Amino acid sequence: MVKERAKSTLADKIDRLFHVVRRPDREPYSNEEVAKACREATGESFSTTYLWQLRTGRRDNPTKRHLEALAQFFGVPPAYFFDDEQSTKIAEELALLGALRDAGVRDLALRAVTLSSDGLDTISDMIDAIARREAGRGTPKKEG
């Protein structure tokens, strides 16, 4: 049985970018930072309030130039905002890149490259077991 994905709204897509694409210090960008960069890229009005409205779904009909500026800022193709399939794929790739920016995750991934399929399966099983144990204890996930 194929699980059908719910369509993402424009607000969902913009908000996802804020959660996944981070500043070099791994802190999230503020609405003000992004709005300022988009204003500079387009030369048009792009206020912090307007971005907040787009991000929360209170406005949902931005201009093409505004979407292009957001796409440029976050490093995604403009199609990210229009094609749900491509949006999901791009978001998954961004999440992976975000995880690999974490030095501990990157170190584990690089060390795992030399393992056999059986070794990778064992590590995967261990990660699943630890994740279940931590979820049962309510241990918070490490933020990237």
VENJO-V765934 format. One record per residue. RES is the residue in one small letter. SS is DSSP state (H for helix, E for strand, C for the rest). D_CENTER is the distance of its C-alpha to the mean C-alpha in Angstrom with 1 decimal. Layout:
# VENJO-V765934
res->RES ss->SS d_center->D_CENTER
res->RES ss->SS d_center->D_CENTER
This chain:
# VENJO-V765934
res->m ss->C d_center->27.2
res->v ss->C d_center->24.0
res->k ss->C d_center->21.5
res->e ss->C d_center->20.5
res->r ss->C d_center->17.1
res->a ss->C d_center->17.3
res->k ss->C d_center->16.5
res->s ss->C d_center->13.4
res->t ss->C d_center->14.7
res->l ss->H d_center->13.9
res->a ss->H d_center->13.1
res->d ss->H d_center->10.7
res->k ss->H d_center->8.8
res->i ss->H d_center->9.2
res->d ss->H d_center->8.4
res->r ss->H d_center->5.0
res->l ss->H d_center->4.6
res->f ss->H d_center->6.6
res->h ss->H d_center->5.2
res->v ss->H d_center->2.7
res->v ss->C d_center->5.4
res->r ss->E d_center->8.5
res->r ss->C d_center->12.2
res->p ss->C d_center->14.3
res->d ss->C d_center->15.6
res->r ss->C d_center->12.2
res->e ss->C d_center->12.8
res->p ss->E d_center->10.5
res->y ss->C d_center->11.9
res->s ss->C d_center->14.5
res->n ss->H d_center->15.3
res->e ss->H d_center->18.5
res->e ss->H d_center->17.0
res->v ss->H d_center->14.9
res->a ss->H d_center->17.9
res->k ss->H d_center->20.3
res->a ss->H d_center->18.6
res->c ss->H d_center->18.5
res->r ss->H d_center->22.2
res->e ss->H d_center->23.1
res->a ss->H d_center->21.6
res->t ss->H d_center->23.3
res->g ss->C d_center->26.3
res->e ss->C d_center->25.9
res->s ss->C d_center->25.5
res->f ss->C d_center->21.9
res->s ss->C d_center->22.3
res->t ss->H d_center->20.1
res->t ss->H d_center->21.5
res->y ss->H d_center->20.7
res->l ss->H d_center->17.0
res->w ss->H d_center->17.2
res->q ss->H d_center->19.1
res->l ss->H d_center->16.6
res->r ss->H d_center->13.7
res->t ss->H d_center->16.1
res->g ss->C d_center->17.7
res->r ss->C d_center->21.0
res->r ss->C d_center->21.0
res->d ss->C d_center->19.7
res->n ss->C d_center->21.7
res->p ss->C d_center->20.5
res->t ss->C d_center->22.4
res->k ss->H d_center->21.4
res->r ss->H d_center->21.5
res->h ss->H d_center->19.1
res->l ss->H d_center->16.4
res->e ss->H d_center->17.3
res->a ss->H d_center->17.0
res->l ss->H d_center->13.5
res->a ss->H d_center->12.6
res->q ss->H d_center->14.6
res->f ss->H d_center->13.2
res->f ss->H d_center->9.5
res->g ss->C d_center->11.0
res->v ss->C d_center->10.5
res->p ss->C d_center->13.7
res->p ss->H d_center->15.0
res->a ss->H d_center->15.3
res->y ss->H d_center->11.7
res->f ss->H d_center->13.2
res->f ss->C d_center->16.3
res->d ss->C d_center->15.9
res->d ss->H d_center->14.3
res->e ss->H d_center->14.8
res->q ss->H d_center->13.3
res->s ss->H d_center->10.3
res->t ss->H d_center->9.8
res->k ss->H d_center->10.7
res->i ss->H d_center->8.4
res->a ss->H d_center->5.2
res->e ss->H d_center->7.3
res->e ss->H d_center->8.2
res->l ss->H d_center->5.2
res->a ss->H d_center->5.0
res->l ss->H d_center->8.7
res->l ss->H d_center->9.0
res->g ss->H d_center->7.5
res->a ss->H d_center->10.0
res->l ss->H d_center->12.6
res->r ss->C d_center->12.7
res->d ss->C d_center->14.3
res->a ss->H d_center->17.9
res->g ss->H d_center->19.0
res->v ss->H d_center->16.6
res->r ss->H d_center->17.3
res->d ss->H d_center->21.0
res->l ss->H d_center->21.1
res->a ss->H d_center->19.5
res->l ss->H d_center->22.0
res->r ss->H d_center->24.8
res->a ss->H d_center->24.0
res->v ss->C d_center->24.5
res->t ss->C d_center->28.2
res->l ss->C d_center->28.5
res->s ss->C d_center->30.2
res->s ss->H d_center->28.7
res->d ss->H d_center->30.6
res->g ss->H d_center->29.3
res->l ss->H d_center->25.6
res->d ss->H d_center->26.6
res->t ss->H d_center->28.2
res->i ss->H d_center->25.2
res->s ss->H d_center->22.9
res->d ss->H d_center->25.6
res->m ss->H d_center->25.7
res->i ss->H d_center->22.0
res->d ss->H d_center->22.3
res->a ss->H d_center->25.4
res->i ss->H d_center->24.1
res->a ss->H d_center->21.0
res->r ss->H d_center->23.6
res->r ss->H d_center->25.9
res->e ss->H d_center->23.4
res->a ss->H d_center->22.2
res->g ss->H d_center->25.9
res->r ss->H d_center->26.5
res->g ss->C d_center->23.6
res->t ss->C d_center->22.3
res->p ss->C d_center->19.0
res->k ss->C d_center->16.1
res->k ss->C d_center->15.6
res->e ss->C d_center->12.8
res->g ss->C d_center->11.1
